[in-house]
Amino acid sequence: MARGNGKMRIFLDDRDYRRFVYVLSETMVTFAVRCWNYCLMPNHYHLTIQPSRPNLSKAIARLNGVYGLWWNRRHGQVGHVFQGRFKDQIVDREGYLITLSRYVVMNPVQAGLVSHPQDWHWSSYRATVGLSSVPAFLDVSATLELFGGGEGAGRSAQFASAMTDVEPDMAQLDCIRSNERILGSMAFKQHIEGVARLARAADDASGSRLTLV
């Protein structure tokens, strides 16, 4: 998640939203990042993404930088468009991904911008449930696979129901809203921390320096 500087609006009209989606698409393809879902809000955005290489910071820096420069030129502004570093969390797919997906696509509803996520055209919800074309960078199949086998229409209906009809796990939502870095079971957290320790040890042995993103 990244927010506008001082919580200012970073999307003022449809042209701003469209431009960001275009830059997002280019960035996901260039950096080989898998995008599960997204939602653009007036003063911030959310992405659920899965990097294939250790390049997340570079990818988001490119996304925010390219869009920020364009936004400043278009609106006659100067200075930072985004507020500091982006917020990122490592999420256990098995335990948290459905709750996270719901949190992302329900943002416009929770903010009172629309009454149903299908009415917000600047998120991945409409493409996931088959109401609009799927952007090339959006991995809809990965999200729908969370709901098992079966036909695409059936899984889309299960996804829609899980987003709008099922009560969210409030404990998981609190974790997503927190600054906790790793979300998942204790075993998952220990696994991620163990991988990080091994990577640091290998990095120290090679005489270089590892930066975890």
N, C-alpha and C positions, 0 to 999 in steps of 0.2 A: 504494500500500500504506500502511496505517496500523496502528499497533500500540498495544496497551494501555499505559497509563502504567506505567513500570517493568516492562514485559512482563507485567503482570497480566492475568488472564483477563477478557475483555469479553463472553464468552458463557458463561453458567453452566448454562443448560438450553435446552430447545427453545423456550420462550417468548421468550427473548432472541434466539435466531436468527431466529424468525419476525418479531419486531418490527423487527429490522434490515432484513430483506428488504422489509418493508412501507415503511419509511422510505426505503430505497434506491430502490424503485419510484417513490415520490412525487417524490424528488429528480431522478431521471433524466428524468421527464416534465416537471416544472416548469422545469428548466434546459435542456431539449432536448439531452440528452446521450445518445449511442448507446452501449449496453452490449453488448459482444461476449461477455464471459464474466466469471464471478466465482467466488470461493471464500472462504467464511468459516471461519476456524480459531479454536480456543479463545481465543487472545490477539491475533489480528490478522486482517486481511482483505486480499484482492487483488481488484482490478478491472481489466479491460481495457476502456477507454472511449474514445470519440471525441466531444469537444465540437463543437457546431455554432457556438458563439459563444465569445468570450474570457471565459468565466465559470467555468473549472474550479475556481479557488480558492474562489469563492463557493459552488459546488455542494458541494464536499467539506466546507467549513466548515458548511454547513447540515446535511449528512448526519451528520457527527460530532457537531455541537452538539445536534441534535434527539435523536439516539439517546443521547448522553451524559447529557443532562438526564433523559430517561426512565429510563435505567439507574440513575442515582444515586437517583432517587425510589423506584424499585422495590426496590432493595437496601439502602436506608437509608445511602447513602454520600454523601460530599461531595468536591469537588475535581475535578481533571482525570481524565477517563476515558481519553483518548488521549494518547500521548506525542509532544508537539511537533507540528511540521508533517508532513503526509503526504509520502511519497516518491513522486515521479513521474518517468517517463522518456518521451521521445518516441521512438516505435518505427517503423522502416521496415516497413510492412505486408508488402512483397514478400519481404524477407529474414528477418524475425524473428518474424512473427506466429504461425506454427505452433509454433515453439519456445516462445514466450511462453505460448500457450494451453496447451501441455503442462505447462509449469512451474506455471501457475495451478491446473489441475484435478488435477494429481498431488500437490499439497501434502499432502493427508491421507495418501496412501500413503507419501510420503517421511518423514512424521512418525510413521509406525507406527500411525495411528489406524484404518486399514482396509487390506485387502489389495488392493482394486480401487476405482477412483474411483466406480464405480456404487453402491458401498455407502455413500458419503458423501452425505447428503441436503442438505447446505448448500453446494452448488456448482452451477454451470450444466451440469455434465457430463450428468446424467440427462435434463434437458430437451433437450439438444443431440442426444443419441442416441435420443430418442423413448421413454424409460422413464418420463417424467412430463410433466405439462402444462407448457407454456411460459409463464413469467410475461410479462405484457404489455410490460414494459420491456426484455426480453432479445431481442436481434436475432440469433436463431439462424441465420437465412438468411445473414447476413453472414459468419458463421464458416464455414458449410458451403460458401459460394461459393469459399473458399480451395482447395477440392478439385475445382474444375471443374464441368462440367455434369453431366447425368444426373439420375436420380430422387432424391428426398429420402432414401429408405431406403438407396440405394447410397452417397450422400455421407455419410450418418450412419455407415455401416459404415467408410468410409475415414477419417473423423474418429476413430472409436473405435480403429482400428488405429494411426493416427498418434500417438495419445495413449499407448497402452499397449504397442505391439509394436515401435515404431521407436526405435532408440537416439538419444537427444538429441544435438544438437551441443554438446559441452561448452564450446567457446569462446564460443558464444552464451549458454549458461547462465551462465558466469562473468560476462559483461557484464550480464546481467539482475540478477544478485546484487550487482553493483558499484554504486557511486554515480555511474557515468557517466550523463550527462543525455540524450544523444542516441545511440540504437542504430541502426546501419545502415552502409551503404557510405560511403566518403569523399564521393562525390557527394551522397548524401542529407544528410550532415552539413553540407556546404557550402551546400546549398540552404536548410536550416533556419536556419543562421546568417545567410545572406543575407537571408532574409525578416525575421529579427529586426532586422537592421541597418536595413532599409528602414522597418520599423515605428517604430523609435526615431527615425529621421530625420524621418519624417512627424509624429511626436508632438512632437518638439522644435520643428518649424516651426509647429505649431499653438499652441505655448505651454503645452501640457499635459504630463503625465508618464505614460509607459507602464510598466506593471508586467507583466513576462512571468511566466506561471504554468507 
